[in-house]
């Protein structure tokens, strides 16, 4: 069993670390800030203001990214979708994790983040969000460690895929002798 997991060691370490960081930070938020902490003007539930641009809040998201679908009970659909995507990642794990340098890190972040948010949806009626970023003229929707892991993992994968495809195209061109039309 251990010998079968060894080629994916980086994946498992990153995945479990992402889950632990997500669960740990969410538990800390639940213990330290009352639910609904969001507005600086609310004296009963003020957010933790780290800088002018970064606040720590305690809100819930019943929908998908940016609260899409929050007005409806989309939790069963989102759980099913997450499990289906994870099943596809598992099905094609060998080429995804072994062909791309850093693929294990990218997919470890993606899978760990996805499982962190699925955990929230299975154990409660919303995903706990707490990182609140204020951009000039825009307050970005609150998010959590799992969301960050998903975004960073997908970004790493896209960058690596682009580089891998570019190298593959260059190799084909150099072996073919003629540049493509």
C-alpha positions as CSV (number, residue, x, y, z in Angstrom):
1,X,0.0,0.0,0.0
2,X,2.8,2.5,1.0
3,X,4.7,1.7,-2.2
4,X,1.6,2.6,-4.3
5,X,1.3,6.0,-2.5
6,X,5.0,6.9,-2.6
7,X,4.9,8.3,-6.2
8,X,2.2,10.7,-5.0
9,X,3.9,11.7,-1.8
10,X,4.0,15.4,-2.6
11,X,0.3,15.3,-3.6
12,X,-0.8,13.7,-0.3
13,X,1.4,16.0,1.8
14,X,0.1,19.2,0.1
15,X,-3.5,17.9,0.0
16,X,-3.6,17.0,3.7
17,X,-1.8,20.2,4.6
18,X,-4.4,22.3,2.7
19,X,-7.2,20.5,4.5
20,X,-5.6,21.0,7.9
21,X,-4.9,24.7,7.2
22,X,-8.5,25.2,6.0
23,X,-10.2,23.3,8.9
24,X,-7.9,24.9,11.5
25,X,-8.5,28.5,10.3
26,X,-12.3,27.9,10.1
27,X,-12.4,26.5,13.6
28,X,-10.4,29.4,14.9
29,X,-12.9,31.9,13.2
30,X,-15.9,30.0,14.6
31,X,-14.4,30.2,18.1
32,X,-13.2,33.8,18.0
33,X,-15.7,35.8,15.9
34,X,-19.5,35.7,16.1
35,X,-21.3,34.7,12.9
36,X,-22.2,37.7,10.8
37,X,-19.1,39.7,11.6
38,X,-18.7,41.8,8.5
39,X,-19.3,45.5,8.8
40,X,-16.9,47.8,10.7
41,X,-19.9,49.9,11.7
42,X,-21.5,47.0,13.7
43,X,-20.3,47.5,17.4
44,X,-21.6,44.1,18.4
45,X,-19.7,42.2,15.8
46,X,-16.8,44.2,14.5
47,X,-14.3,42.6,12.1
48,X,-10.6,42.2,12.8
49,X,-9.0,44.9,10.7
50,X,-5.5,43.7,9.8
51,X,-4.8,46.5,7.3
52,X,-7.0,48.9,5.4
53,X,-7.2,46.3,2.7
54,X,-7.5,43.0,4.6
55,X,-10.1,42.3,7.2
56,X,-11.0,39.1,9.1
57,X,-14.8,38.5,9.1
58,X,-17.1,35.6,9.8
59,X,-19.7,35.0,7.1
60,X,-21.3,32.0,5.4
61,X,-21.7,31.3,1.7
62,X,-24.6,28.9,0.8
63,X,-23.8,29.2,-2.9
64,X,-20.8,28.7,-5.2
65,X,-18.2,31.3,-6.0
66,X,-19.2,34.9,-5.3
67,X,-22.4,33.6,-3.7
68,X,-23.9,32.3,-7.0
69,X,-27.0,30.3,-6.2
70,X,-27.1,31.4,-2.6
71,X,-30.8,32.1,-2.8
72,X,-31.6,28.5,-3.6
73,X,-30.5,25.2,-2.0
74,X,-27.7,24.3,-4.3
75,X,-25.7,22.5,-1.6
76,X,-26.6,19.0,-3.0
77,X,-25.6,20.0,-6.5
78,X,-22.3,21.6,-5.3
79,X,-21.4,18.5,-3.3
80,X,-22.2,16.2,-6.3
81,X,-20.2,18.5,-8.6
82,X,-17.2,18.5,-6.3
83,X,-17.2,14.8,-5.9
84,X,-17.6,14.3,-9.7
85,X,-14.6,16.6,-10.4
86,X,-12.5,14.8,-7.7
87,X,-13.4,11.5,-9.3
88,X,-12.2,12.7,-12.7
89,X,-9.0,14.0,-11.2
90,X,-8.5,10.6,-9.5
91,X,-9.3,8.7,-12.8
92,X,-6.7,10.7,-14.7
93,X,-4.3,11.2,-11.9
94,X,-1.3,9.4,-13.5
95,X,-0.9,11.7,-16.5
96,X,-2.0,14.8,-14.5
97,X,0.3,14.2,-11.6
98,X,3.3,12.7,-13.3
99,X,3.7,14.4,-16.6
100,X,3.7,18.0,-15.3
101,X,6.5,19.1,-13.1
102,X,4.7,20.4,-10.0
103,X,1.5,18.7,-11.0
104,X,1.3,17.0,-7.6
105,X,1.5,20.4,-5.8
106,X,-1.2,21.9,-8.1
107,X,-3.6,19.0,-7.7
108,X,-2.8,18.6,-4.0
109,X,-3.9,22.3,-3.5
110,X,-7.0,21.8,-5.7
111,X,-8.1,18.5,-4.1
112,X,-7.4,19.7,-0.5
113,X,-9.3,23.0,-1.1
114,X,-12.2,21.2,-2.7
115,X,-12.4,18.7,0.2
116,X,-12.3,21.6,2.7
117,X,-15.3,23.2,1.2
118,X,-17.2,19.9,0.8
119,X,-16.6,19.3,4.5
120,X,-18.3,22.6,5.3
121,X,-21.3,21.7,3.1
122,X,-21.6,18.2,4.5
123,X,-21.4,19.4,8.2
124,X,-23.3,22.6,7.9
125,X,-25.6,24.6,5.6
126,X,-22.8,27.0,4.3
127,X,-19.1,27.4,3.7
128,X,-17.3,29.5,6.3
129,X,-15.6,32.5,4.7
130,X,-13.4,34.9,6.6
131,X,-10.8,36.7,4.5
132,X,-12.2,40.0,3.3
133,X,-10.1,42.0,0.8
134,X,-10.8,45.6,0.0
135,X,-9.5,46.7,-3.4
136,X,-9.7,50.3,-4.5
137,X,-13.4,50.9,-5.3
138,X,-14.3,47.2,-4.8
139,X,-14.8,44.9,-1.8
140,X,-13.9,41.5,-3.0
141,X,-16.3,38.7,-1.8
142,X,-15.0,37.1,1.4
143,X,-13.2,33.7,0.9
144,X,-11.3,31.1,2.9
145,X,-8.1,29.0,2.8
146,X,-9.8,26.3,0.7
147,X,-10.9,28.8,-1.9
148,X,-7.3,30.2,-2.0
149,X,-5.9,26.6,-2.4
150,X,-8.3,25.9,-5.3
151,X,-7.4,29.1,-7.1
152,X,-3.7,28.7,-6.6
153,X,-3.7,25.0,-7.6
154,X,-5.7,25.7,-10.8
155,X,-3.4,28.6,-11.7
156,X,-0.3,26.5,-11.2
157,X,-1.8,23.8,-13.4
158,X,-2.8,26.2,-16.2
159,X,0.7,27.8,-16.2
160,X,2.4,24.4,-16.2
161,X,0.1,23.0,-18.9
162,X,0.8,26.0,-21.1
163,X,4.6,25.6,-20.7
164,X,4.4,21.8,-21.2
165,X,2.4,22.3,-24.5
166,X,4.8,25.0,-25.7
167,X,7.8,22.7,-25.1
168,X,6.0,19.8,-26.8
169,X,5.2,22.0,-29.8
170,X,8.8,23.2,-30.1
171,X,10.0,19.6,-29.9
172,X,7.6,18.6,-32.7
173,X,8.7,21.5,-34.9
174,X,12.4,20.8,-34.3
175,X,12.0,17.2,-35.3
176,X,9.8,17.8,-38.3
177,X,12.2,20.2,-40.0
178,X,9.6,22.5,-41.4
179,X,7.8,25.1,-39.4
180,X,4.0,24.7,-39.3
181,X,2.0,26.9,-41.7
